[in-house]
Amino acid sequence: MSDNHSLSDYQSVRQLAIRSLFEIFEQFSEGTVIVDRDARIVWINQRYAQRFGLDDAEQAIGRPVEQIIPGSLMREVVSSGRPILLDILDMAKDPLVVMRVPIRDDAGAVIGGIGFALFDELRTLSPLLTRYQRMQAELASTRSLLQARQAKYSFGHFIGTSPGSLEVKRRARRGAASEAPVLLLGETGTGKELLAHAIHASSPRADKPFVSINAAAIPESLLEAEFFGTAPGAFTGADRKGRPGKLQIAQGGTLFLDEIGDMPLALQSKLLRVLQEKEFEPVGSNEVLRSDIRLIAATSIDLNAAVREGRFRADLFYRINVLPIEIPPLRKRLDDLPALCEAILDGLRDDHQTLYELDADGLALLAQHAWPGNVRELRNLLERTVLLGDRPQIDAAALHSALGTLQPLPAATSAPSVTLAAGQDFYAAREEFERQLIRSVLAEQAGNVDAAARRLGLGRSTLYKKMAALGLSS
Ligand SMILES: Nc1ncnc2c1ncn2[C@@H]1O[C@H](COP(=O)(O)OP(=O)(O)OP(=O)(O)O)[C@@H](O)[C@H]1O
């Protein structure tokens, strides 16, 4: 075969190939669209137009392609002159496999573009599409899980400038910088969980998961599986396939173990192994898995007493007690009340579109309460007061009706100090004592001066005079 012959053969075969290729695409394509140089539709087939909600393909003519086909890249093709040979166009239902090529005139200039949508017919692509859809779904669920597993609070959320609160924050920041276990100790509602989030958020593991598990909230029979996960076949039913435990989910990140004092003894030994050997076995499995977690534990019970009484393993206690942080109860850091109230009321302002303000007598009342539920109780009380009342001004009476029974501070903390403060003399100390006593009785009687006078055994006008002299309002 001479060169010339093969060349002429090649040209005719090429022409045939081009025609066949185009016909095949057109035949198998569920949608074809042609645009001009400005990416305006000059032709679209009826079926494709219907897919985008048009009754008649004519309605699309002359309109910018993106108005009809959201997310179309035809404009990019005509402006760059480069084809996009295989792409996936996301649609509300099934994604489309699309191919877009520029159309050139005889001189080679781009005069428009043609797009083919190749879907149902292309069976060979269906595994690819299924995989794509699965990956999209996995991505969406991983994204939302990751969001759910990110720290919700930072140190800025922990309000308080009393010496007790400052010390807590100082130690917590130190904890964030280290890998050692942190033990958060404090009554309910003192902000242990908030701090755990904040420590994680400031730690080198911040971009890894933060996973919580509450040893008191999960029945003992389920706790081990929840913690270590289950191996395939360990259970029947829904868990047949096996399920990862919190330890696996927290891998690389932080595990917040709330109410660790309530952990059953058998599980305590297994947790000890995780901390010592950094390994564990899912329930029903002999496979040993490595664990890389940072532990933050919290409890509101007296762990020392639990150890003495044999309810908590001493060796585990020493393991987790590397950096203990004791959060004082609110009644021992009443200096934090104004800032806490302000922050809580600020949050409520956003919810209710009202600027709330706490009166001085309201604050004085709050300073008389023992706060067994700590900051959580304070938040609830302020929320209730705002809901029950109809004024932006929050005073002692409004707080008292929302609070119900005031639980007075224990005598030891409410009694004024019997030592002289620096610069104080007998008269100043006596004045301070009287001020505190009257405040506390007024708070007890919801600001009712008559009742307070009776309780104090004073005449009503005497009490009024004293209050005026001491700068107190009812
Ligand atoms: N210092 C603080 N500043 C601002 N908000 C706080 C503070 N301490 C606690 N809170 C708020 O009080 C509520 C209770 O806090 P958290 O759940 O962290 O307490 P906890 O000690 O973990 O309680 P429990 O032991 O009952 O689980 C939350 O709404 C939290 O945001």
The ligand as an ORCA input file, in Angstrom:
! r2SCAN-3c Opt
* xyz 0 1
  N     -18.122     29.400     83.938
  C     -19.166     29.289     83.088
  N     -19.421     30.252     82.178
  C     -20.483     30.175     81.352
  N     -21.352     29.158     81.331
  C     -21.143     28.162     82.197
  C     -20.052     28.159     83.104
  N     -20.107     27.037     83.839
  C     -21.182     26.361     83.405
  N     -21.803     27.023     82.415
  C     -23.050     26.612     81.726
  O     -23.814     25.866     82.663
  C     -24.400     24.729     82.057
  C     -23.878     23.460     82.714
  O     -22.486     23.282     82.402
  P     -21.815     21.851     82.174
  O     -22.789     20.922     81.508
  O     -20.512     22.062     81.541
  O     -21.663     21.409     83.682
  P     -21.156     20.014     84.270
  O     -20.273     20.361     85.414
  O     -20.586     19.171     83.192
  O     -22.514     19.411     84.805
  P     -22.889     17.856     85.111
  O     -21.922     17.373     86.157
  O     -24.293     17.954     85.637
  O     -22.784     17.148     83.813
  C     -24.063     24.839     80.581
  O     -25.108     25.516     79.946
  C     -22.792     25.662     80.562
  O     -22.660     26.331     79.353
*
